[in-house]
């Protein structure tokens, strides 16, 4: 669904699909051959646009384990409960698996509980957050799924806020990448996942927690996000890093405990080594011209469009298409908003949207009213001829 253009312009006049910027397939041979991965499913995306750089079984449903808590933390952050305290329920305190050792009846800041959860995957913290945000775990799970659907994350079906195994609780690598991309747009979330040490308030002494994300300590540019493990899910990881203005997100599902960190580092390194940003449409430069009746309107974008290209190429990687939606009145001025550019991948997933501007003023040529022939025309013509002949006859008699 296109966003509103924000101006009172008339009806749709043009809807142009321009196929272009099509690079090589995502599993291309040669220098773009990705590292061998032990993970059953994996994906690497541009964390800024969502552009897919590598995929392996990217839409295969698998158990997520504690990377589920990416959504749990995000929903806590954007909830009114974020600035409040919560009371740990007995149900939350008794959650099995990894724990922050919360005690029933404790009152703790929601923000501190979320930070502890993201560092050490406390299932008790996740359950307590769900209840604080939505009142019940069931209501919170519904919110999780609605949010994933609104973001267009494919293959996501959460059934709890913790990631504990359940046949109905499955995700895909691509779906988790989409969720991570959206979550990382929130500055509070980015701080949570890039934190190495935090504590919960004294009870009676402070409890110190350290991040289990080994890439934060060893991989240059690493800045998140979350790992997980259950016997059913195997090792799972959503990792992110930034270098030289490029931000990448990697997802690994059902990996081996002996290969997880090596796989994550290798996939991110491969992305940084073989991809670089290119400006495919520059701000202020005319990239297409459309017609409004007889007027030609050159178009430019309000902000440049930058995507990732592979190994020295100036063309965006993968199958990329652009859709130009133009609305325009009969006349307008230079710099006027006249439409929207949507850049999508080959699966019609939007990557970038930009406002379209007219590069110069225009005025439609005035319409020439058509000549309408009616049955009266022959009669009028005949009377005119007869009148002329009578006039000529009278003129000769007078002479």
C-alpha positions in Angstrom: 0.0 0.0 0.0 1.4 3.4 -1.1 1.8 6.1 1.5 -0.2 9.2 1.0 1.7 11.9 -0.9 0.7 14.6 1.5 -0.6 17.0 -1.2 -4.0 17.6 -2.7 -3.3 16.3 -6.2 -5.9 15.0 -8.6 -6.5 11.4 -9.7 -3.9 8.8 -10.7 -2.5 9.6 -14.1 0.5 7.3 -14.5 1.5 3.9 -13.0 4.7 2.9 -14.7 6.8 -0.2 -13.9 10.4 0.1 -14.9 12.3 -3.1 -14.9 15.9 -2.4 -14.2 19.0 -2.6 -12.0 18.8 -6.4 -12.3 22.0 -7.9 -11.1 23.2 -11.5 -10.8 21.3 -14.2 -8.9 21.8 -14.3 -5.2 23.6 -17.6 -5.4 26.0 -16.6 -8.1 29.2 -18.5 -8.7 32.7 -17.1 -8.8 33.8 -14.4 -6.4 30.3 -14.1 -4.9 30.3 -17.7 -3.7 29.3 -17.5 0.0 31.0 -19.4 2.8 29.8 -22.9 3.5 27.4 -22.8 6.4 26.3 -25.5 8.8 23.0 -23.8 9.4 19.9 -25.4 7.9 18.5 -22.0 7.0 20.2 -18.7 6.6 19.8 -15.2 5.1 21.9 -12.1 4.8 20.3 -8.7 4.2 21.1 -5.0 4.0 19.9 -3.9 7.4 19.0 -0.5 6.0 16.7 -1.5 3.1 16.1 -5.2 3.5 17.8 -6.1 0.2 18.6 -9.8 0.2 22.2 -10.6 -0.4 22.2 -14.3 0.4 19.6 -16.9 1.2 19.5 -20.6 2.0 16.1 -22.2 2.8 15.2 -18.6 3.8 11.4 -19.4 4.1 11.6 -22.8 5.6 9.7 -23.0 8.9 12.0 -23.9 11.9 12.0 -23.4 15.6 13.5 -20.1 16.7 14.4 -20.6 20.4 15.3 -17.3 22.1 15.7 -15.1 19.1 11.9 -14.9 19.7 12.8 -12.3 22.3 13.7 -9.8 19.7 10.0 -9.2 19.2 9.3 -9.5 22.9 11.8 -6.7 23.7 10.7 -4.5 20.9 7.0 -4.6 21.9 8.0 -3.8 25.5 10.0 -0.8 24.3 7.2 0.7 22.3 4.6 0.0 25.0 3.4 2.6 27.6 4.6 0.1 30.1 8.3 0.8 29.2 8.6 3.6 31.8 6.8 1.7 34.5 7.6 -1.1 37.0 6.2 -4.6 36.8 5.3 -7.1 39.5 6.7 -10.6 38.7 3.9 -13.1 38.7 4.3 -16.6 40.1 3.7 -17.9 36.5 6.6 -15.8 35.2 8.9 -16.8 38.0 8.3 -20.5 37.4 9.1 -20.5 33.6 11.5 -23.3 32.7 14.8 -22.9 30.9 17.2 -20.0 31.0 16.4 -17.5 33.8 17.2 -14.1 35.3 16.1 -15.6 38.6 13.2 -13.3 39.2 11.1 -13.9 42.3 7.3 -13.8 42.4 6.1 -10.5 43.9 9.3 -8.5 43.0 8.7 -5.1 41.6 11.3 -4.2 38.9 11.7 -1.5 36.2 10.4 -2.8 32.8 13.4 -1.4 31.1 15.8 -3.2 33.4 14.0 -6.5 33.0 14.1 -6.2 29.2 17.8 -5.5 29.3 18.5 -8.5 31.5 16.4 -10.7 29.2 18.3 -9.7 26.0 21.7 -10.3 27.7 21.0 -13.8 29.1 17.7 -14.9 27.6 15.7 -15.1 30.8 12.4 -16.8 30.1 11.0 -15.5 33.4 11.8 -12.0 32.2 10.1 -12.6 28.8 6.9 -13.8 30.5 6.9 -11.0 33.0 7.3 -8.4 30.1 4.4 -10.0 28.2 2.1 -9.7 31.1 3.2 -6.1 31.8 2.6 -5.0 28.2 -0.6 -6.8 27.4 -2.1 -8.1 30.7 -1.7 -11.7 29.7 0.7 -13.9 27.8 -2.0 -14.9 25.3 -2.9 -11.3 24.4 0.8 -10.5 24.0 1.3 -13.4 21.6 -1.5 -12.0 19.5 0.2 -8.7 19.5 3.5 -10.4 18.4 1.8 -12.0 15.4 -0.1 -8.9 14.4 3.2 -6.9 14.4 5.0 -9.5 12.4 2.2 -9.6 9.8 2.1 -5.8 9.6 5.9 -5.8 8.9 5.5 -8.4 6.1 7.7 -10.9 7.9 7.0 -14.2 6.0 6.5 -17.5 7.8 6.2 -16.2 11.3 3.9 -17.7 13.9 4.7 -17.0 17.5 3.0 -19.0 20.3 4.9 -17.7 23.3 7.1 -14.8 24.2 10.1 -16.9 25.2 11.0 -19.2 22.3 10.5 -22.4 24.2 9.7 -25.2 21.7 6.1 -25.6 20.5 4.9 -27.1 17.2 2.9 -23.9 16.6 5.9 -21.7 17.3 7.9 -21.4 14.1 9.7 -18.8 12.1 11.7 -18.4 8.9 15.2 -17.0 8.5 13.8 -14.3 6.2 10.9 -13.5 8.6 13.3 -13.0 11.5 15.6 -10.8 9.3 12.6 -8.5 8.5 11.7 -8.4 12.2 15.3 -7.6 13.2 15.5 -4.8 10.5 12.4 -3.1 11.9 13.4 -3.5 15.5 16.9 -2.1 14.8 15.3 1.2 13.6 14.4 1.9 17.3 17.3 3.5 19.1 16.4 2.0 22.5 16.4 -1.4 21.0 19.7 -0.8 19.3 21.2 0.1 22.7 19.8 -3.0 24.4 21.3 -5.4 21.9 24.7 -3.6 21.8 25.1 -3.7 25.6 27.6 -6.1 27.0 26.8 -5.7 30.7 23.8 -4.7 32.8 22.3 -5.3 36.2 18.9 -5.7 38.0 18.3 -3.6 41.1 19.6 -4.9 44.5 17.7 -7.9 46.0 19.5 -7.7 48.3 22.6 -7.3 46.1 22.7 -6.2 42.4 22.6 -9.1 39.9 25.1 -8.6 37.1 24.4 -10.0 33.6 26.8 -10.2 30.6 25.9 -10.6 27.0 26.2 -14.1 25.6 26.6 -12.7 22.1 30.3 -13.6 21.4 30.4 -11.5 18.2 30.1 -8.3 20.3 33.5 -9.2 21.8 35.2 -10.5 18.7 33.8 -9.2 15.5 34.7 -5.7 14.3 31.6 -3.6 13.9 29.2 -6.0 15.6 26.3 -4.3 17.3 23.7 -7.0 18.0 21.4 -8.8 18.1 20.3 -12.1 19.8 21.1 -15.8 20.0 19.1 -18.8 21.1 19.3 -22.5 21.8 17.0 -25.4 22.5 17.4 -29.1 21.6 14.6 -28.8 19.1 15.8 -25.6 17.5 19.5 -26.2 17.7 21.6 -23.0 17.7 20.0 -19.9 16.3 21.4 -16.5 15.8 20.4 -13.0 14.5 23.6 -11.0 14.2 24.2 -7.5 13.0 27.3 -5.3 12.3 28.2 -2.0 10.6 31.3 -1.1 8.7 32.1 1.9 6.5 28.4 3.0 6.3 27.1 -0.5 5.4 24.8 -2.2 7.9 24.2 -6.0 7.6 21.9 -8.5 9.4 22.5 -12.2 9.3 20.1 -14.9 10.5 21.1 -18.5 11.1 18.6 -21.2 12.1 19.2 -24.8 13.3 23.0 -24.5 13.4 25.6 -26.5 15.2 27.0 -25.3 18.5 30.5 -25.9 17.1 29.8 -23.8 13.9 27.4 -21.0 15.0 29.9 -18.2 15.7 32.1 -19.1 12.8 29.1 -19.2 10.5 27.8 -15.8 11.7 31.2 -14.1 11.4 31.9 -15.7 8.0 28.6 -14.6 6.5 28.9 -11.1 7.8 32.5 -10.9 6.6 31.5 -12.2 3.2 28.9 -9.5 2.9 31.2 -6.7 3.9 33.9 -8.0 1.6 31.8 -8.4 -1.6 29.1 -5.7 -1.4 29.3 -1.9 -1.4 26.7 0.9 -1.5 25.9 2.5 -4.9 23.6 5.4 -5.6 21.2 4.2 -8.2 19.2 7.4 -8.4 20.8 10.6 -7.3 18.9 13.4 -5.7 18.3 16.3 -8.1 19.1 14.2 -11.2 16.3 13.5 -13.7 15.8 9.7 -13.9 12.6 9.5 -16.0 10.1 11.7 -17.9 6.3 11.1 -17.9 3.6 12.7 -20.0 0.6 14.6 -18.7 -1.5 14.8 -21.8 0.7 16.9 -24.1 3.1 18.1 -21.3 6.3 16.3 -20.5 7.2 16.3 -16.8 10.8 15.3 -15.9 11.0 13.6 -12.5 13.6 13.6 -9.7 13.7 12.2 -6.2 13.7 14.1 -2.9 16.4 11.9 -1.5 18.9 9.6 -3.3 18.3 5.9 -3.6 21.2 3.8 -2.4 21.4 0.0 -2.6 24.2 -2.5 -2.4 26.1 -3.8 -5.4 28.5 -6.6 -5.8 32.3 -6.5 -6.3 32.9 -3.3 -8.2 29.5 -3.3 -10.0 27.5 -0.1 -10.3 24.3 -2.0 -10.5 22.2 -3.0 -7.5 22.5 -6.7 -6.6 19.6 -9.1 -7.3 16.3 -8.6 -9.0 15.2 -5.0 -8.3 12.3 -3.1 -9.8 10.9 0.4 -9.5 7.3 1.5 -9.6 6.5 5.1 -10.4 3.2 6.4 -9.2 2.5 9.9 -10.5 -0.3 12.3 -9.8 -0.2 15.8 -11.3 -2.6 18.7 -11.8 -2.8 20.4 -15.3 0.0 22.7 -14.3 2.6 22.9 -11.6 5.9 24.4 -10.5 9.4 23.0 -10.2 10.0 21.1 -7.0 6.3 20.2 -6.6 5.5 16.8 -5.1 3.9 14.8 -8.0 4.2 11.2 -7.0 6.0 8.3 -5.2 8.8 6.0 -6.2 8.8 2.5 -4.7 11.8 0.3 -5.2 11.1 -3.4 -4.6 12.9 -6.7 -4.8 12.0 -9.5 -7.1 9.3 -10.8 -4.6 7.6 -7.4 -4.6 8.9 -6.6 -1.1 9.4 -2.8 -0.8 13.0 -1.8 -0.2 12.9 2.0 -0.6 10.2 4.7 -1.0 11.0 8.2 -2.2 8.9 11.3 -2.9 8.9 12.3 -6.6 9.4 15.9 -7.5 8.9 17.8 -10.8 12.2 18.9 -12.2 10.6 21.9 -14.0 7.3 23.8 -14.2 4.8 22.5 -16.8 1.5 23.6 -18.3 -0.8 21.3 -20.3 -1.5 22.6 -23.8 -5.1 24.0 -24.0 -7.5 21.5 -25.3 -9.0 22.3 -28.8 -12.7 21.7 -28.7 -13.7 19.1 -31.3 -16.0 20.0 -34.2 -19.3 18.3 -33.7 -21.2 17.4 -36.9 -24.9 17.4 -36.4 -27.9 16.9 -38.7 -28.3 20.7 -38.8 -25.0 21.2 -40.5 -26.2 20.2 -44.1 -29.3 22.3 -43.8 -27.3 25.4 -42.7 -24.8 24.9 -45.5 -27.6 24.6 -48.1 -29.4 27.7 -46.9 -26.1 29.6 -47.0 -25.5 28.5 -50.7 -29.1 29.4 -51.7 -28.8 32.8 -50.0 -25.5 33.5 -51.8 -27.1 32.6 -55.2 -30.1 34.8 -54.6 -27.9 37.7 -53.6 -25.8 37.2 -56.8 -29.1 37.2 -58.9 -30.4 40.3 -57.3 -27.1 42.0 -57.9 -27.2 41.2 -61.6 -30.7 42.5 -62.0 -29.8 45.7 -60.3 -27.0 46.2 -62.7 
